[in-house]
Amino acid sequence: MNASLAWRIALRELRGGLSGFRVFLACLALGVAAIAAVGTVRESITAGLEREGAVILGGDAAIELTYRFATDAERAWMEEAAEQVSEIVDFRSMAVVPRGQDADRALTQVKGIDGAYPLYGSVGLAPDIPLAEALADRGAAMDRVLADRLGLVPGDTFRLGTADFTLRAILTREPDAAAGGFALGPRTLVLTEALDGSGLLAPGTLYETEYRLRLDPLADLSATEAAARSALEGAGLRWQDRRNGAPGINEFIDRLGAFLVLVGLAGLAVGGVGVSAAVRSYLERKTATIATLKTLGADRSTVFLTYLLQIGVLTALGLLLGLALGSLVPLAFAPVIEARLPVPAAFALYPGPLAEAALYGTLAALIFTLWPLARTEEIRAAALFRDVVSRARGWPRPIWLATTGVLLLALVGFAASLSGLWKLTLWAAAGLGGAFVVLFLIAEVTRHLARRLARSRALRGRSTLRLALGAVGGPAAETRSVVLSLGLGLTVLAAIGQIDANLRGAIARDLPEVAPSYFMVDIQNDQMEAFRSRLGALPGFESMESAPMLRGIITGINGRPAAEVAGDHWVLSGDRGITYSAEIPDNAVLTAGEWWPADYAGPPLVSFAAEEAEEMGLNLGDSLTINILGRDITAEIASFREVDFSTAGIGFILSLNPGALAGAPHTHIATVYAEEEAEAAILRDLAGAFPNITAIRVRDAIDRVTEVLQGIAAAVTYGALATLITGGIVLIGAAAAGERARTYEAALLKTLGAERRAILLNFALRSVVLGGAAGCVAIVSGAAAGWGISRYVMNTDYVFEPVSAVLVILGGILLTLGAGLAFAWRPLATRPARVLRARE
């Protein structure tokens, strides 16, 4: 093999321009650009969170306690360890505006602050007045959406619990808003001391306290965390610091970004079909050149290397175009993206995402170009001269098959490692591989059936349809390219359509039939009987469920830290609701173990949710250490029971025997079921009689969750559309490659007396057949993917959604029809004599 000779020949060939490689470059560049753009946005958000970590968190570090304030000893340690401490209390309540005999009410997320808040950043108010002035004498600042909903303007009065507050300003900027995570209601800002006497912070009520610490800039955060856990041992604290000021948002962005990268890889796979077709078409046109080189003494290795070098140069050009597009687009649209983000983002050029995109692009280009290159390597010079107008046949040598397999494994391995979602990546890779195989088989079946139908007696007399079917079934048809590229793009879109429809269906179809009207929280023990009696007398009331409720954190399993045993399971990610019951509840279904006796007075026992226990690897007899209000309780697992959260009713992961929680302050939670038209009247009556109780309207909570899901669905849909655009480019390439054949075919048909309309109909029918085939396969594949993700990732029931399926089929037909007809006008306009003379 003469490498220098191969390089000289490759450079000479490249001087002829990029003719035939436009589709190659477009497919590769678009796939790389999509991955680079997603990675750049994700890295920008991560950098913004790191840069503004202290501002987002509200301090260099934060210690959160579960539904209690710090003791004097705990507060003394914080004062000694930090330069400044700010105490925050956060909870949900009802903001009430009395209006004569009636009142307007809305759920709000209340934040009680002290004079040190904020340690970092600044609060934005309208009018622009000092925060201390706005909150003095029971003043308050409120999100504009909440003020507008209640019809409030600065100077108006509203009520929280039993205390009246004056709205002094509209809250336009909350520097630590992102650290609060998901909230069901807009924000209201007040002084914590002003909440005294409101009845909202009574023992057992649901609230969170957080102590933000301003530390010495040189302080070792890891050492400070270790000291805090030692000094506040047993307090059930949760620690955060500026290194990860908004862990929930950061994790969400990482996972969404990783998922979008997988969608981008699907787009790269679709583009790979176009890359492979472009290389194959190029090499077919170079058959005479390759034959000449072999005649002059070039061995197969030199020929292979010559064209590999050409493809390598073009791949580098495609990568550069894709990386430039993928990095510049986020920078160009940075103001728009930042305006839509709830967190800061530092947009810049980051090498990591670009390197990742380049790696994926390089591997994909190699995978899809080695096959056509290797097949050409085995053809002799004499056979090449005889096969000028036909394609190379046969399988490549085993070494190239093995190399392609290794490259494919490397691509999947890198994707699994870099995305952090290795299970989803492996399933996605298996799904794409299966889709490739199915689409290839369907393409062959389509060709076979079209060829059989074209020769059937049933279609005699229908010349246009027979010609169209014969062209689809012909050896030189673009059936494989069209079905593969369009089918993959439509499969991704169909899967997302099915997942989105099922998520919406789970909310709109199931919950309204079984969900309660309201969650009522913070019902005091001495209010429970009066609450039950008053509610039962109200018109439209149907039923109520109630249970005592505390909150606690699982800190240990069998004497070991819980995270060491169960990893990052969601049950361990924060505090969980806890209840107690002497007798087994009526709706409880035990799956293992036994409930404790009603008069049980022994060591603490706990009944645990069966599904979550299986996921965490728990067994009967295991011990759990639960920190409740700063006190560690170690309980033995006595039973497992079914807990169904899909009904939106009361469901507790943990239920203890009453003696285990004796003396612990707590409140009750209730779910109220009522006729929809009676909900407003019931809320007015209960809120007036029990102002400390917070009512959460279930439909409003569902709407809030739906908004989040819609945002996720929109982001993923955009990624799927990029995949579909890549498929469209492949379609255009296939149509353009077949333009010469259509020109010759149109000339023959015109010579035989066919009208232009019949020829155009012939071309259109081919597109309809191919688009319909790709769409039908996409529906089946997309439905299978939607079923798997809905059942095993989203944990929701799956119902086939026909509307999106029909749209997928129509979209496939229209795309192929548009691409086919766009390259049909010139063949129709060419004179037959000119074409036929050129083919003599």
N, C-alpha and C positions, 0 to 999 in steps of 0.2 A: 504494500500500500504506500503510495507516494502522497504524503500529506500536503507538501508544498504545491504539487501539481493540482491536487484536488482544490486547494484554496484559490489558485490562479484561475482555474476553470469556473469555480463558483463566483468569483468576483466578476469575471467576464459575462457570465449569465445574468448577474444582477444588474448589469448596465442596461439591460433591456427594459428596465422599469418594473413597476409593481402590478402589471396587468395580470389578472387572475388571482391576486392575493388581497384584494380589497376586503372580501368577505373574511378571509383569514385574519387580517389585521383588526377588522371591526369586531369580530366575535371575541378574539383574545383580549383586545383593549377594553371592551365593555365589561367582560367578566372580571378582569383584574380591577377595573375602575370601581365596580360595585363593592368588591371586598375591601379595597383601599379606602373608599369613602366611609363605609361603616366603621372600619377600624380607626380612622382618623377622628370621627365624631366621638367614638367611645373613649379613645385616648384623651381627647380634648376635655371631656367631662371628668375623667379621672384626674387629669392634671388640675382642672379647676377646683375639684373637691379637695385635692391635696393642698393647693395654694391657699384656699380660703377655709381650710379645715377648722381653724379656731373660730372664725366668724360664723360658719355654719353651725358648729356645735354650741357656740356661745361662750366658749372658754377653752383653755388649753386641755382641760380634762373635765369630765362630768361623772358624778356618782349619783346613780338613780336608786331610790329606795321604793319598796312596794307598799303603797297605800299607808304610809306613815311619815312623819317628820323625823329628822335626825335627833338623837338624844343629845343632851348637853355634852357628854363625853365625846361623842362622834363629831359634833360641831367644833369642839375644842381642837381635835386633831386636824380637822380641815383648816381651821384658822392658823394653826401652827405650820402646816405644810405648804400653804398657798400664800401668795401676796395679797389676794383678794378673793372673797367667796360671795357668790350670788345664789340665793335660794329661789327656786321656781316651783310652783305647784300648778298642775295641769289636770283638767277634768272636763267632762261634758255637763251641760246644764241647759235649761230652757230660758231664753231671753223673752220676757213678757212685757208687753206695752198695753196697760189698761186703757180702754176706750169706752167710757160710760159703763154700761152693764156688761159689756163684752171685753175681750182682749185679743190682741194678736200675739202669736207665740212662734218661736223658731228655735231649732236646736243650734247651740253654739259651743265651740271649744274654748273654754275659759282658761286664760293663763294669768295666774297671780304672781306678781313679781315684787322685788324689794328695791330699795334705792340704788343698789349697785348695778342693776340691770340696765343696759347690756354691758358685759365686760368687753366685748369686741363688736365692732360695727356700730350702726346707728339705726334708730327707729324712725321711719318716715311717717309724718302726720300731715293731715290737711284739715284746718290751717296749720302752717308751720310754726308750732309752738313747742317749748321744751316739754319733754315727757313728764317731768315732775309736775309741771303746771297742769298738764292734761289729766293726770290721775289724782291730783290732790282733792281732798274732801269728797271722797267716793266718786271721783270722775272715772271715765272709761274711754278707751279707743276701740273702734269696731271696724271690721272689714266692710268695705263699701257694699258688697253684695248683701250682707246681712242687714245693714242699715236701710238699704233700699227696700229689702223684703219687708221690713217692719215699718217703713215709712218714717224713719228717724232722720233728723238733722242735728248738727251740734247745738246743744242747749236743751234737747228733749230728754225726758226721763224714762228709764226702763227698769225692770226688776230682775234680779237674779236671786232665786230662792225667796227669802223673805226680806231682802235688803234692796233699797232703791239706789240706782246709780244714774249719774248724769253723763250723757254722751258729750264729750268735749271735742273730739277730733275723729276723723276717719283714718284708719290704719292703712297706709299705702305701702309700707315696707317693714317686714319683720325679719331682721338679719338672720335669725336662727330658725326660720320657718321650715327649711328642708330637713332639719334634724328631727322634727316632730313626726315625720312619716305620714301615713294615711290618716286622714281626719274626716269624720262624718259631717262636721259642721264648720262654718266660717269662724274666724278668730275674734274673741273679745279680750281686751287687755285691761287688767285692773291691778291695784295693789293688793297683796295677800292680806295685809292687816285690815283692809276694807271689807274682807269676806267674813270677819268675825260677826257672829250673830245672824248670818244668812242661813244657817242650817245646812250648808252645802259641804262642810268639812267635818261632819260629826264622825266619831269613831266607827269604823267599818264601811264607810262610804268609799266609792271608787274614785281614787285620785292618785296621781303620781307626783312624787317630789324629786327634784333634781337639783344637785348642788354643783354649780359651775365654778371651776377653780382657775384663777389666773396664776400661772406658775412663773418662776424665774426662767428667762429664755434659755438658760443653759441647763435647766433641770432635765434629768434622765427620766423620760416618761415611763419606761419599763420598770425602773426602780421605784418610782413613785406609785405605780399601780401595785407592785408587790407590797409596798409599805401600807397602802390603803387596805388591801385584803387582809393583811396581818392585824392592823389596828382595829378594823371593823369586822373581824372574823365572826361569822354567824349572823351578820346583819342582813344577809341576802342582797348585797349590793350588786349592781350592774355597772361596769366601768366602760367608759368611752373616752377617747382622747383625740386630739387634732389630727392624728395620723389617718383617721378614718371617721370624719365628723358625721357622715350620714351613711352608715353601713348598709341600711336597707336599700336606699336609693342606689348606692354604688353597686351592690350585688344585683339589683334589678337591671341596671344599665349593662353590667357585664353579661348577664344571662341573655338579655334581649339582643345585645350586640353579637354574642356568640351564635344565637339562633339565626340572626340575619346573615352572618357569615356563612352558615350552612346553606341558607337560601341562595346566597351568592355563589357558593360552590355548585349548587344545582344549575345556576345560570351558566357557570363555566363548563359544566358537563354538556349543556345544550349547545353552547358555542363550540365545544369540542367536535360535535357532529359536523358543524360548518368548517372547522379547521381541517378535519380529516377529508371532507369532500373537496375542499380547495386544494389540498396537497395531492390527492388522487387525480383530480382534473388536471392540475399542472403537470404532473408526471406523465399522464397520458399524452399531453401535447408535446412532451419532450421525448417521446419514444424514439423518433428518428435520431435525435441528438445522442441519446444513450446508446443506440445501436452503432452509431458512427464511432463513438468513443471506444466501445468494446472491439470494433473491427480494427481500430488503430492500436490495440494492445492494452487498453485500460482494463485492469481486473475489476471484479465485482466490488471489492472493498473500496477501491478508488472512486468508482461510480457512486457507491452508497455514501461515502464521506463527502463527495462533491455536493450532493443534494441535501445531505444533512447540514452541511455548513450554510447553504443557502437558507434552509428553513430556520437554522439557528440565528442567522442575522435578522431575518424577518420576525422571529419570535422576540428577539431583543427590542426591535423597533415597536412591536405590539405592546410589550411590557412597558416601555418608556411612555408610549401614548396613554396606556391605561393608568399608570402611576401618576402621570401628570394630571389626567382628568380626575382621578379619584382623590387627589390631594388638593387640587385647585377649586373644585366644586364646593366642598365644605367651607373653604376659606371665603369664597365668593358669597356664599349664602349664610355666613356666620351670624350676621345680625338677625336674620330671620329665624335661624335655628335657636339662637340664644333666647329670643323672645318667647319661644314655645317651651323652653326648658324650665323646670322648677329649681334648677341648681346652676351655679356658675360654670362656665366652660372656657378653657384657655385654648383657643384655636391657633394652631401652628402646624408646621411640618414635623411629623414625628416619624422617625425611622422604623420603629417597630412594626406598625401596621403596614407600611409600604413594603418592608421586607417580607412580611407574612403574605401579602398579596402577590408579590413577585415570586415567592416560593410556590404558591399554589398555581400561578399562571405557568411557570416553567414546567412543573410536573405534568400539568394538564396538557400542555403543548407536546411534550415528549410522548405521553401516553397515546395521544390521538394522531401523531405523525409517524411513529415508528412502524406501525402496521403497513400503511401504504408504501413507505420507503423500503421496508424489508421484503415485501412481495415483489417489488420491481427488481431487487437484487438478484433473484433467482432466475430471471428470464434471460435466455441466450440471445445473442445478437440476431441470429437468423429468425428466431421466433418473434423478436421485436419488429423486424421489417415486415413480417407477415401480419402482425397484429396492430398495425398502425391505427385502425379505427375501432379496435376492441379493447377490452380491459384485461389486465393481468389476472390470472387465475391461480388458485392454489393457496395453501397456507404458508406463512413465513417459517423460517427455520426455528427449531425449538429454542435456540438461544434468545431470539427476539420475542417469542411468546413468554419466556421466563422473565426477560427484562421488563416487558410490559406489566407482568404480574407484580414484580418487585416495586416498580414505580407506582402502581395503583395502591399497593399496601402502604408505601411510604406516604402517599397523599392522604389516605385515610388516617394513618397513624399521626401525622403532623396535625391534621384537623382535629382529631380527638384530643391530642395533647394541648394544643394552643387554645381550643375553645373552652376547655374545662368541663364540657358536657360529653364525656366519652360514651356514655350509654346512648344518648340521643344521636351522637355522631355515627356510631356503629349502626344503629337502626336506620338512620338516614342513608348511609352508604349502602346498606343491604337493600333498602327500598329503591334507591336509584339504580343499583345493579339489577334488581329484579325488573324494574320498569324498562331498562335497556333491553333485557332479554325478551320481555313480553312484547315490547314495541317492535323489536326486530322480527319476532315470529309473526306478529300481526301484519307487518309490512309484507312478509313473504306470503302469508295467507291471502292478503288483499291482492297481491299480484297474481297468485294462482287462481283465485276465484274470478278476478277480472278477465283473465285469459280464457277460462272455461266459459264464462258468460258471453264473451265476445264471439265464441264459436258455436254457441247454442242455437238451436233451431227457433227457440222462442223469440229471439231478437231479430229474426230475418225480416228485412224490410225497414229496419230502424238503423240505417247506416251510420248516422251521427253518433248514436249511443254505442254501437258496436266499435266504431273507430276509437271513441274515447276510452272504452274499457280495454281495447287492445293495446292502446298506448300506455295505460296504467300497468298492464300486465307484461309489457315488453321488457326485454333484457336491459335496455338503456334508459328505462324510466327513472325518474327521480323519486320513486315511491319510498325507498328506504330513508333518504335524507329528509323528505317532508314528514313522514310518519314519526321518525325518531326525534327530529328537532322540535316540531310543533307538538308532538305528543308529550314530550318531557315538560315543555313550558306549560302546556295546558294542565298536565298532571299536578304540577306545583300549585297552579292557580285553583284547580278544582279541589285539591286537598285543603287549601286555606279557606276556600268558600264553604266547604262542608264543616270545618272546625268552627269557623266564625258563626255559621248558622246554628250549630248545635250549642255553642256557648250562649248565644242569644236565646235559643229555644229553652235551654235549661232554666234561664231566668224568667222568660216571658210565659213559658208553657207550664212548668211544674210548680214554681214557687207561689204564684198567686192563688193556686187552689188549696195550698196547705199552710202557707205562711201566716203568722199572726199579724194583726194590724199594728201593734206596738210592742216594743220591749220597754218595760218599766224597771228602772234601776234605782238603787239607793232608797229602797223602802225600809224604813226603820222597823225594828222588831215590834215596838209598841204601836205601830201604824197598821200592821198587817191585817188585823181583824176588821178595823174600820175601813181600810182600803177594799177588802173583799166584799164587805157588806154594801158599801156605796156603789161599787162597780156592778154588783149583781142586780141593783135596782134600776140601772140606766137602760133606756130603750135602745134596742139594737145590739146589746151585749149578747154574745153567744157562749163563750167559755173562757176560762183562765187557767193557766198553769203557773205555779210558783215554786221557788226553792230558795233555801238559804244560800248565800254566796260569799266566798272569800276569794282572795287571790294569793297565789304562792308560786315559788320557783322550785323546780326539781333540781337539786344541787348534787345529789349522790345516788348511785345505784349499787347495792351490795357493798357499801363501804368505799366505793371508788368514785372519783369525780364522774358526773353523769356523762359529760362529753366524751370521756375515754371509753365508755361502754356503748353509747348509742350514737356517737358522732354528732353531726349537725342536724339531727332530726328536728322538725319544726316544733315539736312539743317542748323542746329544751331551749328554744330561741328566746323566750321571754317568760313573763308570768302567765299562769294558766288559771282558769276558773276552777274553784273547788267547792263542793257542796258536802253535806252530810245527811244521813238518813238512818233511822233506827231499823226500819223495815224496808224490804225491797220495793222500789217504786212499781206502780201498776204497769207501766209501759216498759220496764226493764226486762231484757232477755239475756240471761246468763249463758255464756258459751263454755265456761269452765269454772270449777270451784263452787263455793257456796257463800251465801250472804250470812253475815253474823247474826246471832240471835238478837231479838229486840232489847233484851236486858243485858247485852254484852257489856262488860266492864273491865276487860283485859287490856293488853298492849294494843297500840293503834293498828287498825287494819284498813286496807284500801281496796276498792274495786276499780279496775282500770279498763279503759276502752280496748276492746279486743283487737281491732285492726291496727291501731297504733302500737299496741304491745307487741304484736307479731313483727311489725316493722323495726321496732327497737330491740328485738331479741329478748323480751322479758318472759319470765315463767312464773307459775304459781310458786309462792314461797320466797320470791325475791324481795329484797327490802328497798324501799325508796326513802330518801331523805328530802323533805320538802320544807323550804323556808317560808314561813307564814308570819308576816308582821315582825320580822327579825328573830323569830324563834324557829329552831330546827325541830321538825317532827319526823321520826323514823317509823315508817309503817310497813307492815308485811302485806304483800299482794295476796288477798284471799280469794279473788274471783276476777274473771274477765266478763265483759258484757258488751252487747252491741250498742253503738252510739251513732245515730243517723243525723248528720249535720245538714243534710240536703233539705230537710223540712223547715229550716230556719227557726225551729223551736228551741227549747232549752235542752242543751246537751253538755255534759261535763266529762272531761277526760278522767278526772279524779273524783271519787266519792268515798268519804271516810266515815267511820263509825262516829256517832255524836260525842262519845267520851274523848276522842282524840283531839277535839277542838273546843273542849269545855272552857268557857271563860274568854274565848277569843272574840273580840268585837267584830260584828259583821252586820250586813244588811240582807235584804231579800231582793231577788229578781223575779219578775213576772212577765209572762207573755199574755197579751190580751187579744182574743179573737172577737171580731165584731163585724157587723155589716158595713160595707164600705161607706155608705151614705151617712152612717151614724158615727164614724170615726172622729170627725171634727168636734161634734158635741161632747163625746166622751172625753176627749182630750181637754176641752175647756173646763168641764166639770171637775175632773181629777186634778188638773193643774191648779185650779182655784182652791180646792180643798187641801191639797198636799203640795205646796210650792217647792219643797225640797226634792221632790221626786222628778227624775229626768225621764222623759218619754222619747224614745227613738222610733220614728215611723219606719217600718220595715220597707215600705215601697220607696222611700227616699234613700235608704241605705242601698237598696238594689239599684236604683238609678245612679248612685255615686259609683258603685262597682261597675255598672255598665259603661259609664264614661271612661273608666280606666281601661276596660276591655276593648272599647272602641278605639282608643289610642293605640293599644298594642296591635289590634287587627289592622289598623291603617298602616302602621309601620311595616308589618310583615307583608301586607298586600303590595306596598310600593316595591319591596324586594322581589315579590313574585312577578310584578309587572316588568321589572328589569329583566328577569329571566325570559318572559314572554317576548320582550323586544329583541333579545338575542335570538330567540327562535324565529322571529320575523326576519331578521337579517339573514339567517341561514336559508329561509324560504326564498328570499330575494336572490340570494346567491345561486340556489338551485334553479330558480326560474331563469336567471340570466345565463347560466351555463347551458340550459336547454334551448336558448333562443335560436341558435343556429339550426338545430334539428327541427324546431317548429317552422322555421323559414322554409326549409327544404320540403317538409311535409305539406305546408300550405301551398307551395308551388305545385306539387304533384296533384293535390286535391283540386286546385283551380284548373289545372290542365284537364282533369277528368270531368270538369263541369260543376264542381261544388261551388255554392254561393258563399260569399263572405260571411253571411249570417250563420250558415251551417258550420263553417270552420270555427267561427268564434264560439258557437255553442259547444262544439267538440272540445275546445280548450277549457271552456267553463265547466263542463261536466267532469273532466279529469280533476279539476281543483275541488269540486264538490265531493267527489268520491274520496279523495285523499284527506281533505279536511274533516269529513264526516268520520272516516276511520280513525284518524288521530283523536278526534273529540270523544268518540265512544270509548277508546282505550283509556283516555285521560279520566273519564268519569269513573270507570271501574277501578283504576289505580288510585285516583284521588279519593274515592269513597273508602277504599281499603286503608289508605293512610289516615284519612279522617277518623275512621273507626278506631284504629290503633291508638292515635293520639288522644282522642276523646275518652276512650275507656281506660287507658293505662297511664296517660300523662295528666290529663285534666280531671280524671275520675268522674266523668259525667256519662249519662246514657247517650247512645248514638241513635239518631233518626236520620235516614237518608233525606236530603233536601233536594227536591227535583228542580226548583227554579234555577239555582246556580248551575245544575247539571245541564239543563237545556241551553243556558247562556254559554256554557263552555263549548257545546257542540256547534252552536251558531257562530261563536267566535272563531272556532277552528275553520269552519267553512268559509267565513268571510275573509279571514286572513289569507288562506290559500287562494281563494278566488281573486282577491285584490292583487296578490303577488303574481298569479298566473296571467291575469288579464293585462297587468301593467307591461308585461313583456310579450304580449300577443299582438299589439298594434303594428309594430314594425314588420313582423312576418306577414301580416295580412296586407300591408301596404306595398310589399316588394313584388315586382313583376316576375311571373314565372319564368319567362324566357331568360332573364338575367341569371336567375338562380340555377336553372338547369344547364345552361351553357357553361357555368363555372364548375359544375360537377362532372362534366364530360372527361 
